[in-house]
Amino acid sequence: MSHNSFGHEFRVTTWGESHGPAIGCVVDGVPPRLPLNEADIQKFLDRRRPGQSRFTTQRQEPDQIKILSGVFEGVTTGTSIGMIIENVDQRSRDYSEILDKFRPGHADFTYWSKYGIRDYRGGGRSSARETAMRVAAGGVARKILGEGITIRGALAQVGPHKAPRDQWDWDVVEQNPFWCPNTQTAQMWESYIDEIRKAGSSVGAVIEIVVSGVPAGLGAPIYGKLDADLAGALMSINAVKGVEIGAGFAAAELRGEENADEMRIGEDGGVEFTSNEAGGVLGGISTGQDLVVRFAVKPTSSILTPRRTITTGGEETEISTKGRHDPCVGIRAVPVGEAMVACVLADHILRNRAQTG
């Protein structure tokens, strides 16, 4: 299976399956002499780790990262950084009843159609378990970005229920199990997801990522656009079905004078925008404003509710997926989305440095 790598100057390759002995990644292109240790990466993995509340899968994985190469005496060497996480809480028997059945909404059928074989234990390579290594790579990417660039993610919507954008408070995002920027909305989501979980079902979500401190000039025409790479990176996350930048699809409802972000000279003599419908990108190149990206995650496909399907032998049947699954996989997608944005920005910073000096 090819296409396990992404990025150009900052390049990440992941490997491993949901129920294999371990998962891991190799990160290439990291400049030398950057301070880096396992604790720098572990703090981001702890935010994604499963089993931290009743609203996520109860699989108990410590997600303990181990750096195998590319770091010496606490700093990067400029060589490939290899990292690994051991899987310790697999229960493959939970999937024995679906070994010849395709889960509707899952990648089972498409993997089998393409390769003629699939790992039915938790979805194998198509499992969200793989995203732990993306978070690890994102921890490395943030070292390249430095403290001047701030990446913040929040759960903006669960099912049909949105967190009112004019009532967001970033300070409360990490004070609830949903990464919700509004306390009242988080309380409402709690009872809503409880109902979904008890019904043996699942629900989708929308995540918003806002990046401050991005310099103007990142990205390149025509096929190296920053927003195109962001969209591709976020669409590569399991279960993501849509991405929008800035106003996104809502821009289709705006008039030209509403959508055009007017400019003026600020008090410091620099360029200042009066709005940010563009989401910090024009012509594929960053404007220096906040990057604003949203992505939609579909409901978890593994549910207890019986669904009609077919078998590998071509027979019609029903399926009900047992095991430990997220009633809303979008909850743990927040740190994954942040990580992918960090990787894209690190790649573009290195690419920009190579081209413009």
N, C-alpha and C positions, 0 to 999 in steps of 0.2 A: 504494500500500500504506500503510494507516494504522497506528496503534499502534506507532510507533517511539519513543515517549516514555514515561517513567515518573517518578513522584514528584509532589509537590504544591508545597510551598514550595521545596524543592531538586529541580529538574526537569532530567532528562537526556534529550536526543534524540540518537540515533546514526544514522549514514548510511554507505552504502558496501557494496561486495561483496568477496568473497574475491579475485577476480581483476580487479577494477577498478583504476583508476589510484591510488586512495587510499581510506582510511576516515577518518571523523571524527565529532566530536560537538559539541553545543552544551550548555553547562551554564548554567541560569538559576537565580536566587535566591541567589547567593553574596553574602554581606554585603561591604561595601566595606572597604578598608584591611587586608585579610588579606595577609601576606607570601606571595607565590607566584611561582615561576619554573619553567622547564622541568625543571630538575634535581630539583625536588621531586616531579615526576610520573614522570620517567624511571626513577627507582630502583625504582618498582613495576612498570613495564613490563619492565624488565630481568629481573625475577623470572618473568614469564610468557613471555618471548621464546622462540620455537621454535628448534630446532637446537642446544640447549645440551648435550645428551647423546644417546646412541644410543637412549634410551628414549622420545624424543619425535619428532615429525615433523622431517625434515631440511631443511625449507624454511628458507632463510636470510634472515630478515627482521630488520633492525636495530631496527625499531619505534621510530624516532627521532621523538619528539613535537615538534610545533611549535605554540606558542600564537599564535593569530591576532588575538584581541581580548579585552577584558575585564581586561587587566592593563597598568598604566602605572607606570613607575619602580619595578618590583618589588613592587607591591601591587595587589590587586583593586580595581576601580573601582565594583563594584556592578552593572555591566552584564553582558550575556551573554558567557560565556567560550567562544570557539570554538577548537577544537583539531583537528589533522590529522596523520595518519601516512601517508606514501606507501608503496604496495606496490612492492617492487623485485625480488621473486624469484618471479613467477608462472610456472607452466609449464602453460598452458591445454591444450596438446597432449596432456597426460596423460589428459585427460577426453574426447577426441574420440570414443573408442569407445563412450561411454555417452550420447551426446547424445540418443538416442531410447530409452534404457533407464532404468528406475527401479531405483535401488539399494534392496534390501530393508532395512528398518530406518531408512532415511533419510527426509528430508522431500520427496524428489523428487516422489513421487506426489501428496502432499497439496497442495504448491505448484501443481503442474500442474492438479489438480482445481479449485482455488479460482480461480486467475488465468488459466488457459489458456496459460500460458507459464512457463518456468523457466530460470534461469541454471545450466546444467549444469557450468560451470567451477568445480569445488570446492564446489558447493552455493550459490554466490552469497550471498544474504542469510542463508541458513540455516547458513552455515559458522561454525565457532568463531572464525574470523578477526575477526568482529565484536566479540568479547569484549575485544579489546585496548582499544577505546574505553571500555568499562565500567571497565577498570582505570585508565585515565586519569582518568575522572570520579571514581573512588574516591580517587585521589590528591588531588583538589580537596576531596572530602568530608572527608578526614582533617584538613584545615586548619580546618574548622569544628568538628570534634570536639575538637581540641586534644590536648595531651600527656597529659591525665588519663584518656583512654579508650584502652585498648590492645586491638587486634584481632590475634588469632593463629589461623592455620589450619594444619591438618596432614592428611596422608593417613592415614586410620584403617584402611582396608581396601583390598586389591587382590584382585579375584576373591574366592575363599573365604578368603583369608589375612588375618587381622586383626593389628594391632599391639596387644599386650596393654595394656589401658587402665591397669592398675595399675603398668605399667613405662614410662610415658611420661616423656620428658625433653625439654622444649621447647627446651633449648639445642642439641640435635642436629638439630632440624628442618631448618635451612638448611645442614647439613654433609653432606647426601647428595642425590642427584638426584630423590628421591621426596617430599621434604617429610615424611619419616617421623620420628616422635618416638621411635623405638627403633632403635638401631644394628644389633642382630642381625636384626630383622625386615627392615630395609632390605637387608641382605646376602642374605637369602632371596628378597626380591622381585626382586633383580637377576637371579638365575638364572631365576626363574619368568617374568619379562617377556621375557627373552632367548628362552626357548622359545616364547612366544606370538608374538614378532616374527618369528622364523625360520620359524614355521609359516604365516606370512602371515595371522594371525588378530589378534584384539584381545580386551581384557578390561575389565570395569567396575571401579568403585572407589567408596569412601565417603569423604567429606571432612568433617572436623569443624572448626567455627569457634567459638572461645571469646572473648568480649569482656569485659574487666574495666574497672571504673570507670564503668559506666553508672549514671546517677542514677535513683532511683525516680521514677516518674510519667510516663515516656514512653509514648505510646500512648493510645488513646481508645476507649471503647465507642461504638457496637457495631460499626460498619463501618470503624473506623480502628485496629483492634488492631495492636499492634506485631508480635506473632507472625504475624498474618495477612499483614502487609506483608513481613515477612522471608521467609515461605514463598513468596509470590508472586514476589518478586524472585529468589529462588534457583531457583524452578521455571522462570523465564524464561531461565535459562542453557541453552544448547544441550546436549542429551543428558541433562539431569537428569530423573529419573523418580520421585523421592521426596524429601520433606523431613520432618524430625522435630525437635521442640523438647524439650530436656531429656530425660526418660526416653523420650519418643516412644511408639512402638508397644509398648515394653516395659512401659509404665504399665498396659497391659491385664492384665498378669500380676501386678500388685501388689495387696495389700490396702490398704484405705483408710488404715490407720494407718501403712503403709509409704510411701504416696504423699504424705501430708500433711507438708509441710515445717514442722516445729515452729519456733516463735519464742520468743526470750527477749531480755532486755535485756543488751546487751554491756557490757564494762568502760567504754566511752566514753559509755554512756548511750543509745546508739542501738539500733535493732532488729538482732537477729542471728538468722540462720536456722541450724538444725542440719543441714540437708541441702538439696539443690537439684534435686529431681526435676522441678520445674516449669521448669527451665532459665532462670530469671530473669524469667519473665513469669507474671502471674496476672490473669485477666480482661482480657487484652490489654494490660495496663499493666506496665511494668518494676518489679521489686521492689527493685532496687539490688544484687542478686546478679549473678554472672557470667551473661551470656547464653550459652547452649549450644545450638548449631544444627548439625545434620548433614544432608547431602544425598547422594543416590546418583546416580552417573553411569553410564549404560549403556555397553557396549562400542562402540568406534568402528564405524560402519556400513560405511565404506569398507575392504574387506578383499580379499585376493588369492584366498581360497578361493571357488571358483565357487558361486553361489547361483541358484536358479530365480527368474525374474521375468517381467515382461511389457514390451512396448514401447508407445510412444505410439500406435502403430497397432493395438494390441490383440492382438499376437502373443506367444505364449509363447517364452521363450528363457532363456539363462543369462548371468550377468554376473560378471566378476572385475574389481575396481577397481584400476587401477594408480595410481602417484603416490606422494607422500610423506605418510604418515599416522601419527598417534599410535597405537602399539599399546595405550596406555592413556591416553585423553584426560583422565582424572581427575587425572593428574599436574599438568597445567598449569591445572586448574580450581581449585587451591588459592588462588592470588592473585586469581582471578576471583571466587570466593566471598567472600573478604575484602573486595573492592571493593564488591560488591553490598550486603553488610552495612553497610559504611561509608556508602554512599549512603542507605540506609534510615534509619540512625541520624541522619545529618545532616538529613534531611527531618523526622524526628520532633522533633529538638531545635528546629528553627526553628518547627515547628507548635506545639510546646508553649510556646515563648516568646511566640508570637502570642496564644495563648489565656490563659495564666496569668501572663504578664508576667515 
